[in-house]
Amino acid sequence: MTNRALLEVLDLSVSFDVPGGPGGARREVRAVKHASFELDRGETVALVGESGSGKTVTALSVMQLLPYPLARHPSGSILLGGQELLGAPEEVMRRVRGNRIAMIFQEPMTSLNPVLSIGRQLTEGLEIHLEMASGEARGRAVELLAMVGIITSSPSRTVVRFVLVASARHSPALGSLQRARFVSSRRGRWSPPGSSG
């Protein structure tokens, strides 16, 4: 692999040690075997496969969100801009997650926290990663929600308050929740197609 890609997943294997072996011992379940792919800036890569084929486990490996030490990597390397993520300390991963990489889960009802307001889930990353003040983050969240069509570009204060205060479990529009999760994953660094931003 020449010219370093933004993300390189090389020979990645993932195993889980689970109960159920002979005599009550743990047994190994191999969830991913020797997966490799690259992702360049601005590129989209689709992980396609049947249910249980390891797509989510592969993505969670990149984010280092598997249940370690039950999960382990018998082989592989995950490089983000040349920085090894596999086995990186949690402090390093906290700076990477939601800032340099993000994951949009397929099911919006499980990707947003039903206890927190949608507004809080959108503004939290802006405040942490972009060091925005609370009011600034709230304003940017409204802009982003308008960009993905959840609210109009000039919503009333009542609509803004409702959308930002509503919890994910009380919103009937699953498509809207998925778009909200997309906005949240981008942490304010997104412009609609065709814009100069």
C-alpha positions in Angstrom: 0.0 0.0 0.0 1.8 3.1 -1.3 0.7 6.7 -0.7 -0.6 6.5 2.8 -4.4 6.4 3.0 -6.3 8.3 5.7 -7.4 5.0 7.3 -5.7 1.7 6.8 -7.1 -1.5 8.2 -4.5 -4.2 7.6 -5.0 -8.0 8.2 -7.5 -7.3 11.0 -8.7 -10.3 13.0 -11.1 -10.2 15.9 -11.8 -13.0 18.4 -14.0 -13.1 21.5 -13.4 -15.4 24.5 -16.8 -16.6 25.5 -18.1 -19.2 28.0 -19.2 -22.6 26.7 -16.0 -24.5 26.2 -15.5 -28.0 27.5 -15.6 -28.2 31.3 -16.8 -24.6 31.6 -13.7 -23.2 30.0 -13.9 -20.3 27.7 -13.8 -20.8 24.0 -12.7 -18.6 21.1 -15.2 -17.2 18.6 -13.5 -15.7 15.5 -15.7 -12.8 14.4 -13.4 -11.2 11.8 -10.6 -13.0 9.9 -7.8 -11.0 8.1 -9.9 -8.0 6.9 -8.0 -5.3 5.0 -9.2 -2.1 3.4 -8.2 1.6 2.9 -10.1 4.8 3.1 -8.8 8.0 1.5 -10.0 11.5 2.5 -13.4 12.2 0.9 -13.9 8.5 0.0 -16.7 6.2 1.0 -16.2 2.5 1.7 -19.1 0.1 2.3 -18.7 -3.0 4.5 -21.2 -5.4 3.0 -22.1 -8.8 4.3 -24.8 -11.0 5.9 -25.9 -10.5 9.4 -23.2 -11.7 11.7 -20.5 -11.4 9.2 -18.4 -9.0 11.2 -19.2 -5.6 9.7 -20.1 -3.9 13.1 -17.2 -5.7 14.9 -14.8 -4.3 12.3 -16.1 -0.8 12.7 -16.1 -1.1 16.5 -12.5 -2.2 16.2 -11.5 0.9 14.4 -13.1 3.0 17.2 -11.6 0.6 19.8 -15.1 0.2 21.3 -15.2 -3.6 21.7 -15.5 -5.2 25.1 -11.8 -5.6 25.8 -10.3 -7.9 27.2 -13.1 -10.3 26.1 -12.4 -9.1 22.6 -8.8 -9.4 21.2 -7.0 -8.9 17.9 -4.9 -12.0 17.0 -3.6 -10.0 14.0 -3.9 -6.7 12.4 -3.1 -3.0 12.4 -5.4 0.0 12.2 -3.7 3.2 11.1 -5.4 6.6 11.1 -3.1 9.1 9.4 -0.2 6.8 10.2 -1.1 6.6 13.9 -1.7 3.1 15.2 -5.1 2.8 16.9 -5.0 -0.9 17.7 -4.2 -1.1 21.4 -4.0 2.7 21.8 -4.5 4.1 25.3 -8.0 5.3 26.1 -6.7 8.8 26.5 -5.6 8.8 22.9 -8.9 7.2 21.7 -10.9 9.9 23.5 -9.2 12.5 21.4 -9.7 10.5 18.2 -13.4 9.4 18.7 -15.9 12.0 17.6 -13.1 14.3 16.5 -11.1 12.5 13.8 -13.4 9.5 13.3 -17.1 8.8 14.0 -19.5 6.0 13.5 -23.1 6.3 12.3 -25.0 3.2 13.4 -27.7 1.8 11.2 -30.5 1.8 13.8 -31.2 5.4 15.0 -33.1 4.2 18.1 -29.9 2.6 19.5 -27.4 5.2 18.3 -28.8 8.1 20.3 -29.1 8.0 24.0 -32.9 8.0 24.8 -32.3 9.7 28.2 -30.4 12.7 26.9 -32.0 15.4 24.8 -31.1 15.4 21.1 -29.7 19.0 21.6 -27.4 17.8 24.3 -26.1 14.9 22.2 -25.4 17.4 19.3 -23.8 20.1 21.4 -21.6 17.9 23.6 -19.2 17.0 20.9 -19.0 20.6 19.7 -18.2 21.8 23.2 -15.6 19.1 23.8 -13.8 18.7 20.5 -14.3 22.2 19.0 -14.2 24.0 22.3 -17.3 26.0 21.6 -19.2 27.8 24.3 -22.6 26.4 25.1 -24.6 29.1 23.2 -22.3 28.9 20.2 -22.7 25.1 20.1 -26.4 25.4 20.4 -26.5 27.8 17.4 -24.3 25.5 15.3 -26.5 22.5 16.2 -29.5 24.4 14.9 -27.6 25.2 11.7 -26.7 21.6 11.2 -30.2 20.3 11.9 -31.4 22.8 9.2 -28.8 21.5 6.8 -30.1 17.9 7.0 -33.8 19.0 6.8 -34.9 18.3 10.4 -35.9 21.9 10.8 -36.3 24.8 8.4 -33.4 27.2 7.8 -35.2 29.9 9.9 -37.2 28.0 12.5 -39.2 29.6 15.2 -37.8 29.7 18.7 -40.5 27.2 19.8 -39.5 24.7 17.1 -35.8 25.0 18.0 -36.6 24.5 21.6 -38.7 21.4 20.9 -36.1 19.7 18.7 -33.2 20.5 21.0 -35.0 19.5 24.2 -36.9 16.4 22.8 -35.4 13.0 23.7 -34.7 10.4 21.1 -37.3 8.1 22.5 -40.1 10.6 22.1 -39.3 11.4 18.4 -41.5 9.4 16.0 -39.4 10.2 12.9 -36.7 7.5 12.7 -35.3 9.1 9.5 -34.9 12.4 11.5 -33.1 10.5 14.2 -30.7 9.0 11.7 -30.0 12.5 10.3 -29.5 13.9 13.8 -27.0 11.1 14.5 -25.2 12.0 11.3 -25.0 15.6 12.4 -23.7 14.5 15.8 -21.1 12.3 14.3 -19.7 15.1 12.1 -19.2 17.4 15.2 -20.0 20.5 13.2 -17.6 20.0 10.3 -20.1 19.4 7.6 -21.5 21.4 4.7 -24.2 20.3 2.4 -23.2 19.0 -1.1 -22.5 21.9 -3.5 -21.6 24.4 -0.8 -18.2 26.0 -0.4 -18.0 25.0 3.3 
